[in-house]
Structures are given as C-alpha cells and as structure tokens.
C-alpha cells in the first residue's frame, strides 16, 4: 500500500468463523466512512481506554494527529534535513510510513496478526487504522491485549527509530520482534485475569484463546 495519506484499494479482513458477523458490521461502517469521503471520528477510545502506560497512549495521540517529530515534520518547521526513513533507509519518513508502511514495521504487523490468527490489510493512516481497530472477534479474554497491540507496536517502532537515529544502534529485526512481544506482554499482563505468568506462556495463550 502507498505511503500517501489517501485510502485506496479494498479492505479485506478475515476472521474466525464464529466472530465474522459482528466484525463485518464494524468493518462495514469504517469502509463506508472511507469511500464516502466523510471524515473519520478521532479514535479516542482506541488511545485512552487501553491498558497501557500514559506515555504510550500520549504517543498514540501524537501519531494520530501527525504531531510526532518525524523528518517530514521537521522539514515543515524549516529544518534543512534529508528526509529518509531511519528504519528502512528507503523511503521518506512520515508518521504513517514509519508506523504502518515501513518494511520493518510491517514485519511486526505480520507477527501480530499471526499471533492472533487473523488477516488484516493495513489502512493508509494511523487515524484510519485505530478507528477500525475493533476487537470483538478476538473474544473476551484476548480483547484487552488486542486493543493495546497497535499502541505497543507504535511505541516499539518509535523507540527503535530513535535508537537508530540518535544512538546509532544497528537495527536487528529479531530484536525488534522480541522487543515488541515483550513490551506487549509487560503492558497488558496486569489486566489479564488468571493470565500467563511468563513471556513464552503469553505467546501461547494469545494463540490458543
């Protein structure tokens, strides 16, 4: 999908059979908003009503408004900088690119969807993505983890980006994946009733519920 802040293509999401009807209703509503040209409501509940640290929610809020200090934002403020994504080193850096469409970020989205056993097409912007992040199909036990997943992914990618940019840390895909899964577990384990006590158990629990 393009890095541009426009929506194109078909929204294709596949769910387990028993959850399809409720999930299709939510996706249908989002799709209608996208194709009709009507503005999408700000996804407040997907940012502030999630079991994560306030700083993680705040970054999600910044990202949704496009206020994070990515290179394109710094250029708009008058900084004479070359704009190249610190993470993939291939495309211009914007918040939608780095969190959704960057090849390295996509590896985390693929990992996340495989953990939950779903197929999902990433939308063009962070705002669209969070607006369509409905968790009814994952079941009651996993819903809290699902709701926290995009914010935890955003935070992991952003922290990694900053380490590469400012500490000249070499990017490791395996470390990026491990950091994301660990952070997701650490942020959500307190909200899981009778949940897994170790990281390994957490991965198995997400896949089996």
C-alpha positions as CSV (number, residue, x, y, z in Angstrom):
1,X,0.0,0.0,0.0
2,X,1.1,3.6,-0.7
3,X,2.7,5.7,2.0
4,X,0.4,8.6,0.9
5,X,-2.3,9.8,3.2
6,X,-5.0,8.6,0.9
7,X,-7.1,5.5,1.0
8,X,-7.2,3.2,-1.9
9,X,-7.9,-0.5,-2.6
10,X,-10.2,-3.0,-0.9
11,X,-10.4,-3.6,2.8
12,X,-10.0,-7.3,3.2
13,X,-10.1,-8.7,6.7
14,X,-10.7,-12.4,7.6
15,X,-11.8,-13.5,11.0
16,X,-12.5,-16.9,12.6
17,X,-16.0,-18.1,11.5
18,X,-17.7,-17.6,14.9
19,X,-16.8,-13.9,15.1
20,X,-17.4,-12.9,11.5
21,X,-20.8,-11.3,11.7
22,X,-20.1,-8.8,14.5
23,X,-16.7,-8.0,13.0
24,X,-18.0,-7.5,9.5
25,X,-20.5,-4.9,10.8
26,X,-17.7,-2.8,12.4
27,X,-15.6,-3.1,9.3
28,X,-18.5,-2.2,7.0
29,X,-19.1,1.0,9.0
30,X,-15.5,2.0,8.7
31,X,-15.4,1.2,5.0
32,X,-18.5,3.3,4.3
33,X,-16.8,6.3,6.0
34,X,-13.7,5.8,3.9
35,X,-15.3,5.5,0.5
36,X,-18.0,8.2,1.1
37,X,-15.4,10.8,1.9
38,X,-16.9,11.6,5.3
39,X,-14.3,12.4,8.0
40,X,-13.4,9.6,10.4
41,X,-14.0,10.4,14.0
42,X,-11.0,10.7,16.2
43,X,-10.3,7.3,17.8
44,X,-10.2,8.4,21.4
45,X,-11.2,5.1,22.9
46,X,-8.5,3.3,21.0
47,X,-6.0,5.6,22.5
48,X,-7.1,6.5,26.0
49,X,-9.2,3.5,27.1
50,X,-6.4,1.0,26.8
51,X,-4.4,-0.8,29.4
52,X,-1.0,0.9,28.6
53,X,1.1,3.5,30.3
54,X,0.0,7.1,29.8
55,X,3.2,7.9,27.8
56,X,2.3,5.1,25.3
57,X,-1.2,6.5,24.9
58,X,0.1,10.0,24.5
59,X,2.4,8.9,21.7
60,X,-0.5,7.3,20.0
61,X,-2.4,10.6,20.3
62,X,0.6,12.5,18.8
63,X,0.8,10.0,16.0
64,X,-2.9,10.1,15.2
65,X,-2.7,13.9,14.9
66,X,0.5,13.8,12.9
67,X,2.4,15.7,15.6
68,X,5.3,13.4,16.3
69,X,8.6,14.9,15.2
70,X,9.3,12.8,12.2
71,X,11.7,14.2,9.5
72,X,8.8,15.5,7.3
73,X,7.5,17.5,10.3
74,X,11.0,18.9,11.0
75,X,11.3,19.9,7.4
76,X,7.9,21.8,7.6
77,X,9.4,23.6,10.6
78,X,12.3,24.9,8.5
79,X,15.0,22.4,9.2
80,X,17.2,21.6,6.2
81,X,17.3,17.9,6.6
82,X,17.4,15.0,4.2
83,X,14.2,13.0,4.6
84,X,15.0,9.3,4.6
85,X,13.4,6.8,7.0
86,X,15.9,5.9,9.7
87,X,14.4,2.4,10.0
88,X,14.2,1.2,6.4
89,X,16.6,3.7,4.7
90,X,14.5,3.6,1.6
91,X,11.5,6.0,1.7
92,X,10.8,9.4,3.1
93,X,9.9,9.4,6.8
94,X,6.4,10.3,7.9
95,X,4.5,9.0,10.9
96,X,2.2,6.9,8.7
97,X,5.1,5.5,6.8
98,X,7.2,4.6,9.9
99,X,4.4,3.1,11.9
100,X,2.4,1.3,9.1
101,X,4.1,1.0,5.8
102,X,7.8,0.8,6.5
103,X,9.1,-2.7,5.7
104,X,10.4,-3.2,9.2
105,X,7.2,-2.1,10.8
106,X,5.3,-4.4,8.6
107,X,7.2,-7.4,10.0
108,X,5.7,-6.5,13.4
109,X,2.2,-6.2,11.9
110,X,2.6,-9.6,10.3
111,X,3.8,-11.1,13.6
112,X,0.9,-9.5,15.5
113,X,-1.7,-10.8,13.1
114,X,-0.2,-14.3,13.0
115,X,-0.2,-14.4,16.9
116,X,-4.0,-13.7,16.8
117,X,-4.6,-15.9,13.8
118,X,-6.2,-13.1,11.7
119,X,-5.6,-11.5,8.3
120,X,-5.7,-7.7,8.1
121,X,-5.0,-5.1,5.5
122,X,-3.2,-2.0,6.8
123,X,-5.0,1.2,6.1
124,X,-3.3,4.4,4.9
125,X,-3.1,6.4,8.1
126,X,-2.7,5.9,11.8
127,X,-6.0,7.5,12.4
128,X,-7.8,5.2,10.0
129,X,-6.0,2.2,11.5
130,X,-7.0,3.0,15.0
131,X,-10.6,3.9,14.0
132,X,-11.1,0.4,12.6
133,X,-9.3,-1.5,15.4
134,X,-12.4,-3.4,16.6
135,X,-11.7,-6.3,18.9
136,X,-15.0,-8.2,19.2
137,X,-13.8,-11.1,17.0
138,X,-10.8,-12.0,19.3
139,X,-13.0,-13.0,22.2
140,X,-13.4,-11.5,25.7
141,X,-10.1,-13.0,27.1
142,X,-7.9,-11.5,24.5
143,X,-9.7,-8.3,23.8
144,X,-7.5,-6.2,26.2
145,X,-4.3,-7.4,24.6
146,X,-5.7,-6.8,21.1
147,X,-6.8,-3.2,22.0
148,X,-3.3,-2.5,23.3
149,X,-1.5,-4.0,20.4
150,X,-1.3,-1.1,18.0
151,X,-0.1,1.4,20.6
152,X,2.5,-1.1,21.8
153,X,3.6,-1.6,18.3
154,X,3.8,2.1,17.6
155,X,5.9,2.7,20.8
156,X,8.3,-0.2,19.9
157,X,8.9,1.1,16.4
158,X,9.3,4.7,17.6
159,X,11.8,3.8,20.4
160,X,13.8,1.7,17.9
161,X,13.7,4.5,15.4
162,X,15.1,6.9,18.0
163,X,17.9,4.5,19.0
164,X,18.9,4.2,15.3
165,X,18.7,7.9,14.8
166,X,20.4,9.2,18.0
167,X,22.4,6.3,19.4
168,X,23.5,4.9,16.0
169,X,22.2,1.5,17.1
170,X,22.2,-1.1,14.4
171,X,18.7,-2.4,13.6
172,X,18.1,-6.0,14.3
173,X,14.8,-7.5,13.0
174,X,14.9,-10.3,15.6
175,X,15.5,-7.8,18.4
176,X,12.7,-5.6,17.1
177,X,10.2,-8.5,17.2
178,X,11.3,-9.6,20.6
179,X,11.1,-6.1,22.0
180,X,7.5,-5.7,20.7
181,X,6.3,-9.0,22.1
182,X,7.9,-8.4,25.4
183,X,6.5,-4.8,25.6
184,X,3.0,-6.0,24.7
185,X,3.2,-8.6,27.5
186,X,4.6,-6.2,30.1
187,X,1.9,-3.6,29.3
188,X,-1.1,-6.0,29.4
189,X,-0.2,-8.8,31.8
190,X,-1.7,-6.9,34.8
191,X,-5.0,-6.6,33.1
192,X,-5.3,-10.3,32.2
193,X,-7.2,-12.2,34.8
194,X,-5.6,-15.6,35.6
195,X,-3.3,-14.9,32.6
196,X,0.1,-16.3,31.6
197,X,3.0,-15.7,34.0
198,X,5.8,-15.8,31.5
199,X,6.5,-14.4,28.1
200,X,6.6,-17.8,26.5
201,X,3.2,-18.7,28.1
202,X,1.8,-15.3,26.9
203,X,2.6,-16.1,23.3
204,X,0.9,-19.5,23.5
205,X,-2.0,-18.0,25.4
206,X,-2.7,-15.4,22.7
207,X,-2.6,-18.0,20.0
208,X,-4.8,-20.5,21.8
209,X,-7.6,-18.4,23.4
